[in-house]
Amino acid sequence: MTVELLMIRHARPHRVTHDPVGADPGLTDEGVVQAHTLADRLAGEPYGEITRIVSSSMRRARETAEPLATALGVTLEIEDRIVEVDSGWKNYGTAIASYPSRRAGWADLNSGSFGGNTFDISAFRARVLAGFDHIIKTSTPGSTVAVVCHGGVISTYLSHVLGTAKSFFVDVAYTSVSRIIAEADCYRELVSVNETSHLERSHSS
């Protein structure tokens, strides 16, 4: 039996120029609307019944997951291993402006640095994989699990499934859904990346 993972990027958060205790922003007004739109969409069971919701412990992920948990009547679980690579950094959402191009930003990320911050890319990858493996192993076979996390986390896990050389290669949209089928024998199958139809409908209404 398989487990289907719905990997969901958090909704739009505030930018943080500098926070000495570590940037951990909540959602903007737009982000709150996105989180509720996502909850309304998934409550309609387009992917079947979601029986488990797991979130990164970072504020922007939790605030995205909470409306979904309320809409579905499912207890929200927290998984620290799927926090973003920028956990503990003093700034959030401002670094990309320091690069001459998006390509340069991606290249820096894949070398273990971003906007003056450095990190161990191998350790980050290992942490993310361990977090997802734990979620899969502790989920009921045949279930659908919503995992609310971050762009870098999703990109890194997708790179593992696809076997790409680079961990950071795709910029998924806020509240987008990327789907993975997971079997107990470590087989992982990509179903979709960056689904955003729920947001398109909300903009047109």
C-alpha positions as CSV (number, residue, x, y, z in Angstrom):
1,M,0.0,0.0,0.0
2,T,1.2,3.5,-0.8
3,V,1.0,6.9,1.0
4,E,0.3,10.0,-1.0
5,L,2.1,13.1,0.1
6,L,0.7,16.6,-0.7
7,M,3.8,18.8,-0.3
8,I,2.4,22.3,0.2
9,R,4.5,25.5,0.3
10,H,3.4,28.0,3.0
11,A,1.4,31.1,2.0
12,R,3.0,34.5,1.5
13,P,4.8,35.8,4.6
14,H,6.1,39.2,5.6
15,R,9.7,40.1,4.7
16,V,12.1,40.6,7.5
17,T,15.2,42.8,7.1
18,H,16.8,42.0,10.4
19,D,15.7,40.2,13.5
20,P,18.5,39.5,16.0
21,V,16.7,36.4,17.5
22,G,16.1,34.9,14.0
23,A,13.5,35.8,11.4
24,D,10.3,33.8,11.7
25,P,7.6,35.9,10.0
26,G,3.9,35.2,10.0
27,L,1.6,35.6,7.0
28,T,0.7,38.8,5.2
29,D,-3.0,39.7,4.7
30,E,-2.6,38.1,1.2
31,G,-1.1,35.1,2.7
32,V,-4.0,34.6,5.2
33,V,-6.4,34.7,2.2
34,Q,-4.2,32.1,0.4
35,A,-4.2,29.8,3.4
36,H,-8.0,29.9,3.7
37,T,-8.4,29.4,-0.1
38,L,-6.1,26.4,0.2
39,A,-8.2,25.0,3.1
40,D,-11.4,25.5,1.2
41,R,-10.0,23.8,-1.8
42,L,-8.6,20.7,0.0
43,A,-11.8,20.4,2.1
44,G,-13.5,19.6,-1.2
45,E,-11.3,16.4,-1.4
46,P,-9.8,16.9,-4.9
47,Y,-7.1,14.4,-3.8
48,G,-9.4,12.3,-1.6
49,E,-9.7,12.5,2.1
50,I,-6.7,13.9,3.9
51,T,-6.3,12.1,7.2
52,R,-3.1,13.7,8.5
53,I,-1.6,17.2,8.4
54,V,2.1,17.7,9.3
55,S,3.7,21.2,9.4
56,S,7.1,22.7,9.8
57,S,7.5,24.4,13.1
58,M,8.2,27.8,11.5
59,R,5.5,30.3,11.9
60,R,4.6,30.9,8.2
61,A,4.0,27.1,7.7
62,R,2.0,26.7,10.9
63,E,-0.2,29.7,10.0
64,T,-0.8,28.1,6.6
65,A,-1.6,24.7,8.0
66,E,-3.9,25.8,10.9
67,P,-7.0,26.8,8.7
68,L,-6.6,23.5,6.8
69,A,-6.5,21.5,10.1
70,T,-9.6,23.4,11.3
71,A,-11.5,22.8,8.0
72,L,-10.8,19.1,8.0
73,G,-11.1,18.5,11.7
74,V,-7.6,17.0,11.8
75,T,-5.0,17.5,14.5
76,L,-2.0,19.5,13.3
77,E,1.3,17.7,13.9
78,I,4.7,19.5,13.9
79,E,7.9,18.2,12.4
80,D,11.1,20.1,13.0
81,R,13.1,18.3,10.4
82,I,11.2,20.0,7.6
83,V,12.0,23.6,8.6
84,E,13.6,25.7,5.9
85,V,17.3,26.1,5.2
86,D,17.0,29.7,6.5
87,S,15.9,28.7,10.1
88,G,17.8,31.0,12.5
89,W,18.9,33.5,9.9
90,K,18.4,37.2,10.8
91,N,16.6,38.1,7.5
92,Y,13.9,36.6,5.4
93,G,12.7,37.3,1.8
94,T,15.2,40.0,1.1
95,A,18.4,38.2,-0.1
96,I,17.4,37.6,-3.7
97,A,17.5,41.3,-4.4
98,S,21.2,41.3,-3.7
99,Y,21.9,39.1,-6.8
100,P,22.4,40.4,-10.3
101,S,20.1,37.6,-11.6
102,R,18.0,34.7,-10.4
103,R,20.5,32.3,-11.9
104,A,23.2,33.7,-9.6
105,G,20.9,33.3,-6.6
106,W,20.3,29.6,-7.5
107,A,24.0,29.0,-8.0
108,D,24.8,30.5,-4.6
109,L,22.1,28.3,-2.9
110,N,23.5,25.2,-4.5
111,S,26.9,26.0,-3.2
112,G,25.7,26.4,0.4
113,S,25.2,30.1,0.8
114,F,22.5,32.8,0.2
115,G,22.5,36.5,0.8
116,G,25.6,36.3,3.0
117,N,24.2,33.4,5.1
118,T,26.0,30.0,4.8
119,F,24.7,26.5,5.5
120,D,25.7,22.8,5.1
121,I,23.8,21.7,2.1
122,S,24.5,18.0,2.8
123,A,23.2,18.3,6.3
124,F,20.1,20.1,5.2
125,R,19.4,17.5,2.6
126,A,19.9,14.7,5.1
127,R,17.6,16.4,7.6
128,V,14.8,16.9,5.0
129,L,15.0,13.3,3.8
130,A,14.9,12.0,7.4
131,G,11.8,14.2,8.1
132,F,9.9,12.9,5.1
133,D,10.9,9.3,5.7
134,H,9.6,9.6,9.2
135,I,6.3,11.0,8.0
136,I,5.9,8.3,5.4
137,K,6.8,5.4,7.9
138,T,4.4,6.7,10.5
139,S,1.4,7.2,8.1
140,T,-1.4,4.8,7.6
141,P,-0.9,2.8,4.3
142,G,-3.4,4.1,1.7
143,S,-3.7,7.5,3.3
144,T,-3.2,11.0,2.0
145,V,-1.0,13.3,4.1
146,A,-0.7,17.1,3.7
147,V,2.8,18.3,4.5
148,V,3.0,22.1,4.9
149,C,6.6,23.3,4.6
150,H,8.9,25.4,2.5
151,G,10.1,26.0,-1.1
152,G,13.7,24.8,-0.4
153,V,12.4,21.8,1.5
154,I,10.1,20.8,-1.4
155,S,12.8,21.4,-4.0
156,T,15.3,19.3,-2.0
157,Y,12.9,16.4,-1.6
158,L,11.9,16.6,-5.3
159,S,15.6,16.5,-6.3
160,H,16.0,13.3,-4.2
161,V,13.0,11.7,-6.0
162,L,14.2,12.8,-9.4
163,G,17.9,12.2,-8.8
164,T,18.9,15.7,-9.9
165,A,22.4,17.0,-9.3
166,K,21.2,20.2,-7.7
167,S,19.1,20.3,-4.5
168,F,17.6,23.8,-5.3
169,F,16.1,23.9,-8.8
170,V,12.4,24.9,-8.6
171,D,10.7,27.8,-7.1
172,V,7.2,26.5,-6.2
173,A,4.4,29.0,-5.6
174,Y,2.9,30.0,-2.3
175,T,0.3,27.3,-1.2
176,S,1.1,25.2,-4.3
177,V,0.7,21.5,-4.1
178,S,3.3,19.0,-5.3
179,R,2.4,15.3,-5.1
180,I,4.5,12.2,-4.3
181,I,3.4,8.6,-4.1
182,A,5.5,6.7,-1.5
183,E,5.8,3.0,-1.0
184,A,7.2,1.3,2.1
185,D,10.2,-0.1,0.2
186,C,11.5,3.4,-0.4
187,Y,10.0,3.7,-3.9
188,R,9.0,7.3,-4.6
189,E,6.9,8.4,-7.6
190,L,6.4,12.0,-8.7
191,V,2.8,12.8,-9.6
192,S,2.8,16.6,-10.0
193,V,4.7,19.7,-9.2
194,N,3.5,23.2,-8.3
195,E,-0.3,22.8,-8.7
196,T,-2.0,26.2,-8.3
197,S,-5.5,25.8,-9.7
198,H,-7.1,26.8,-6.4
199,L,-5.4,30.1,-6.5
200,E,-6.3,30.8,-10.1
201,R,-10.0,30.2,-9.3
202,S,-9.8,32.5,-6.3
203,H,-8.4,35.3,-8.4
204,S,-11.1,35.0,-11.0
205,S,-14.0,35.0,-8.5
